[in-house]
Amino acid sequence: MPIIRTLSKVAKQALLSTPGCGCQPLTVAVRNISFSPRQVTSDASFHSVSFSETDHPKVLITGGLGQLGVGLAKLLRKRFGKNSVILSDIRKPPSNVFHSGPFIYSDILDYKNLREIVVNNRITWLVHYSALLSAVGEANVALARSVNITGLHNILDIAAEHGLRLFVPSTIGAFGPTSPRNPTPDLCVQRPRTIYGVSKVHAELMGEYYHHRYGLDFRCLRYPGIISADSMPGGGTTDYAVQIFHDAIKSGKFECNLRADTRLPMMYIDDCLRATLEVMEAPADTLSMRTYNINAMSFTPEELAQELQKQMPELEVTYDVDNVRQAIADSWPMNFDDSNARKEWGWKHDYDLPELVQTMLNFFSAEMRMTRAN
Ligand SMILES: NC(=O)c1ccc[n+]([C@@H]2O[C@H](COP(=O)([O-])OP(=O)(O)OC[C@H]3O[C@@H](n4cnc5c(N)ncnc54)[C@H](O)[C@@H]3O)[C@@H](O)[C@H]2O)c1
């Protein structure tokens, strides 16, 4: 590795010749220069510096203003302290989010800006949520390619360069029509037909490659469709399972854009966020893989509607199928095999379909009571 030796020598000389700069340990500076994948030759073979945590991690969440980021920040802040978790996005945060803890502008396509944030805030964990989801991605392939693929390259390089623990979510959308669909195991054929799916397979493979090549602590969960009450979905194929609650409460009617018998894996947001924290905290020696399926339940629009109608018998559901979303859903897993996650790091869901429906309805009725009271 001649280039590594040369860089180390240059760094050593630079540090030794800088008067009064004795504040930085020499080895750290040398490592930082040596281990950036953007700076090494293609024949370099080594592992990056493993990050050392003090008492708790310092976390940066990218794309934090979407359906999942604000909830994850809340969970992580409860565990690690308010100032240990920085939310970031390219959008302006609502005032309650802005005042609930540190928020910073970050465009993942801007490598220097990302590096500055990581360095200035001594980040040790990076949760990479920025993405264009399936339906939105199909409507803007060039942007999805740029955010989901070029953006990911920036994230991987920053994480490897600074020895971060990196979480990138993948999805049921990383599978395609030639994958086994019921159930879909962790390892099988992955030939998705959307730019979203292609970009997520790319993320899984690049993360695993960086792990083997540079020792990057890359961790990835394939989320099912996520259902939440207090945040809206960002343009995915499973959005109907959130929208039905909003429409049921507002008008007692719901028009579904998927066929009644479309079976997809789903999860309540609290389970999804807890799984994310748990896999990030899992001791490295419990993980035999870098990418795991996680699952909680699997249902069709008809089964979800029937469960809701137990409590809201007047709810009317009609179907007007969106062909783009239906084609995507028909190529995705119906059921996820998450036995490896359960066996290796103890994954266990709390919410199945009846609990999910009850929890969502409780949330909305509490919200309605508050609105009436104000
Ligand atoms: N929500 C789900 O059901 C689900 C399921 C599987 C996987 N996931 C994955 O989880 C992650 C979070 O999902 P979500 O539902 O919160 O997504 P979302 O679409 O609601 O939010 C994504 C966020 O990324 C931000 N963003 C877009 N371009 C950006 C850029 N250039 N720089 C920085 N931020 C940018 C957007 O402003 C948005 O706030 C995504 O990677 C998604 O693929 C979500």
The ligand as an SDF file (V2000), in Angstrom:
LIG
                    3D

 44 48  0  0  0  0  0  0  0  0999 V2000
  -41.9730    4.8570    5.2560 N   0  0  0  0  0  0  0  0  0  0  0  0
  -41.9310    3.6020    4.8490 C   0  0  0  0  0  0  0  0  0  0  0  0
  -42.9620    2.9000    4.7860 O   0  0  0  0  0  0  0  0  0  0  0  0
  -40.6050    2.9810    4.4910 C   0  0  0  0  0  0  0  0  0  0  0  0
  -40.5550    1.6110    4.1770 C   0  0  0  0  0  0  0  0  0  0  0  0
  -39.3370    1.0660    3.8120 C   0  0  0  0  0  0  0  0  0  0  0  0
  -38.1800    1.8370    3.8310 C   0  0  0  0  0  0  0  0  0  0  0  0
  -38.2700    3.1590    4.1380 N   0  0  0  0  0  0  0  0  0  0  0  0
  -37.0440    3.9530    4.0850 C   0  0  0  0  0  0  0  0  0  0  0  0
  -36.8970    4.7170    5.2800 O   0  0  0  0  0  0  0  0  0  0  0  0
  -36.3180    5.9900    4.9780 C   0  0  0  0  0  0  0  0  0  0  0  0
  -37.2000    7.0880    5.5440 C   0  0  0  0  0  0  0  0  0  0  0  0
  -38.4810    6.9530    4.9700 O   0  0  0  0  0  0  0  0  0  0  0  0
  -39.6020    8.0680    5.1160 P   0  0  0  0  0  0  0  0  0  0  0  0
  -40.9020    7.3760    4.9240 O   0  0  0  0  0  0  0  0  0  0  0  0
  -39.3690    8.8940    6.3310 O   0  0  0  0  0  0  0  0  0  0  0  0
  -39.3040    8.9280    3.7890 O   0  0  0  0  0  0  0  0  0  0  0  0
  -39.9620   10.3330    3.3830 P   0  0  0  0  0  0  0  0  0  0  0  0
  -40.1270   10.3320    1.9020 O   0  0  0  0  0  0  0  0  0  0  0  0
  -41.1610   10.6120    4.2220 O   0  0  0  0  0  0  0  0  0  0  0  0
  -38.8080   11.3570    3.7930 O   0  0  0  0  0  0  0  0  0  0  0  0
  -37.5990   11.4350    3.0820 C   0  0  0  0  0  0  0  0  0  0  0  0
  -36.9470   12.7680    3.4210 C   0  0  0  0  0  0  0  0  0  0  0  0
  -35.7610   12.8940    2.6170 O   0  0  0  0  0  0  0  0  0  0  0  0
  -35.5910   14.2730    2.3590 C   0  0  0  0  0  0  0  0  0  0  0  0
  -34.7060   14.5020    1.2130 N   0  0  0  0  0  0  0  0  0  0  0  0
  -34.9820   14.4180   -0.1200 C   0  0  0  0  0  0  0  0  0  0  0  0
  -33.9060   14.8030   -0.8480 N   0  0  0  0  0  0  0  0  0  0  0  0
  -32.9200   15.1110    0.0400 C   0  0  0  0  0  0  0  0  0  0  0  0
  -31.5740   15.5720   -0.0920 C   0  0  0  0  0  0  0  0  0  0  0  0
  -31.0270   15.8060   -1.2970 N   0  0  0  0  0  0  0  0  0  0  0  0
  -30.8630   15.7970    1.0310 N   0  0  0  0  0  0  0  0  0  0  0  0
  -31.4070   15.5840    2.2550 C   0  0  0  0  0  0  0  0  0  0  0  0
  -32.6760   15.1540    2.4440 N   0  0  0  0  0  0  0  0  0  0  0  0
  -33.4220   14.9160    1.3430 C   0  0  0  0  0  0  0  0  0  0  0  0
  -37.0030   14.7850    2.0940 C   0  0  0  0  0  0  0  0  0  0  0  0
  -37.0820   16.1820    2.2510 O   0  0  0  0  0  0  0  0  0  0  0  0
  -37.8180   13.9850    3.1120 C   0  0  0  0  0  0  0  0  0  0  0  0
  -38.0460   14.7260    4.2860 O   0  0  0  0  0  0  0  0  0  0  0  0
  -36.1630    6.0400    3.4530 C   0  0  0  0  0  0  0  0  0  0  0  0
  -34.8350    5.7300    3.1150 O   0  0  0  0  0  0  0  0  0  0  0  0
  -37.0830    4.9560    2.9570 C   0  0  0  0  0  0  0  0  0  0  0  0
  -36.6210    4.3900    1.7640 O   0  0  0  0  0  0  0  0  0  0  0  0
  -39.4480    3.7500    4.4830 C   0  0  0  0  0  0  0  0  0  0  0  0
  1  2  1  0
  2  3  2  0
  2  4  1  0
  4  5  1  0
  4 44  2  0
  5  6  2  0
  6  7  1  0
  7  8  2  0
  8  9  1  0
  8 44  1  0
  9 10  1  0
  9 42  1  0
 10 11  1  0
 11 12  1  0
 11 40  1  0
 12 13  1  0
 13 14  1  0
 14 15  2  0
 14 16  1  0
 14 17  1  0
 17 18  1  0
 18 19  2  0
 18 20  1  0
 18 21  1  0
 21 22  1  0
 22 23  1  0
 23 24  1  0
 23 38  1  0
 24 25  1  0
 25 26  1  0
 25 36  1  0
 26 27  1  0
 26 35  1  0
 27 28  2  0
 28 29  1  0
 29 30  1  0
 29 35  2  0
 30 31  1  0
 30 32  2  0
 32 33  1  0
 33 34  2  0
 34 35  1  0
 36 37  1  0
 36 38  1  0
 38 39  1  0
 40 41  1  0
 40 42  1  0
 42 43  1  0
M  CHG  2   8   1  16  -1
M  END
$$$$
